[in-house]
Amino acid sequence: MTVSAPLRPLEFGDQVTLDAGLSAMAHGLRGSIILKIAAEVRELAASGGPLCNLTVGDFDPRQFAVPAPLRELLVQALEAGETNYPPSDGLLSLREAVVDYVAREHGVTLPLASVLITAGGRPAIYAAYRCVVNPGEGVLYAVPSWNNDYYVAMVGARDLPVRARAETDFQPRLADFAEGIRSAKLLCLCSPGNPTGTVLPPEALREILEAVVEENGRRSGLGAAPLFLLHDLMYGSLVFGERPHAHPLALVPEAAPWVITIDGISKAFAGTGLRVGWITAAPAVITRIKDFLGHVGAWAPRPEQVATAAFLRDPAAIARFRTGMHRALLERLDALHRGFAALKARGLPVDCVRPQGAMYLSLQLDLAGRTLDGVRIADNETIRRLLLERAGLAVVPFQAFGLPEESGWFRLSVGAVSLQAIEDMLPRVGALLEAVGPAQP
């Protein structure tokens, strides 16, 4: 029998003292810039003003629903009672389906022991960091990129960021990594990229992979720990036009011992909330990551695993879904690109990268140092607030992705916005830019 007492407010004591007793890692965590911006966007939305929210790296199901066959398979799995714990490495049926999917999509044949199912991509990436990198070891990655700087801090690694350039669509080249490759323990890539929406060309990826193989040959002769490469492929199926895109092991199979890839249904099939991802690597690496995630409990829910296993074995259903999804994504991205290109043609200080993949567009607004209503525009944060308050456009600055420069670059995400909202927003931004004065000396 439950014993109850009269209700009274709980006393939690001095919160400052409690906080001081928490771990150094917890104190070192930085709050998410994206979540902070999201709170401001919700406030504007509640006011009823015009809003084009391009901050969300997610899919609004009203705009991009999961494939109907996948939804039906999920219902069937629930009705069949598939609600208990899955195996810690994932259901055998799903791991086998992933092996077939990777072979069919990328031309890479994996052993079953190289596949681990996870609750989306985040725990897989974090587990790779935890199981590969010791405190003080170097992590090499290009900025802007998603969350690498946060994970480096969380595992106590040594931060080795390099600045990717707009001239290479913010995707790195081997030369960018030349100084850090000999001292790093982990090298991180993402293509198509978040936040950039741009694709790493296969020839550039090949050069990086060959350098990893060469470096590990050198380290082997010295008895030193190898260099691993973590490649985030979550957006790997969202590539537009005729732009080539390759799986790393399809290019350089010799790199197999050291390549770790992350993929899943979150972005490929608009299933962000279904939390099904997978990590592939050498069996020895997978074993350690499985043990780590087993303690965390970061496995994908069983009904979602059952449904995904069946869906991945239906290439025709996948092709039908992709036709519609890619068309809808590209309509929105192209509308943004055309609109901003037209503003640029009018002589306004705007530029953007042509859509290549994922759900993102890289936009530059060269406003720092200019004035609006007699007030100097100082930095990206000022630009972001002006866009939100004066044009109803919500975007995320590249500072949220580790790029420190006040260069006017922003991420625009189209997964949760209608085409009409984009078309309505562009004249508002044009009016704002027309009101901005010239650059000040």
Secondary structure, 3 states (H helix, E strand, C coil): CCCCCCCCCCCCCCHHHHHHCCCHHHHHCCCCHHHHHHHHHHHHHHHCCCCEECCCCCCCCCCCCCCHHHHHHHHHHHHCCCCCCCCCCCCHHHHHHHHHHHHHHHCCCCCHHHEEEECCHHHHHHHHHHHHCCCCCEEEEEECCCCHHHHHHHHCCEEEEEECCHHHCCCCCHHHHCCCCCCEEEEEEECCCCCCCCCCCHHHHHHHHHHHHHHHHHHHHHCCCCCEEEEECCCCCCECCCCCCCCHHHHCHHHHHHEEEEEECCCCCCCHHHCCEEEECCHHHHHHHHHHHHHHCCCCCHHHHHHHHHHHCCHHHHHHHHHHHHHHHHHHHHHHHHHHHHHHHCCCCEEECCCCECCEEEEEECCCCCEECCEECCCHHHHHHHHHHHHCEECEEHHHHCCCCCCCEEEEECCCCCHHHHHHHHHHHHHHHHHCCCCCC
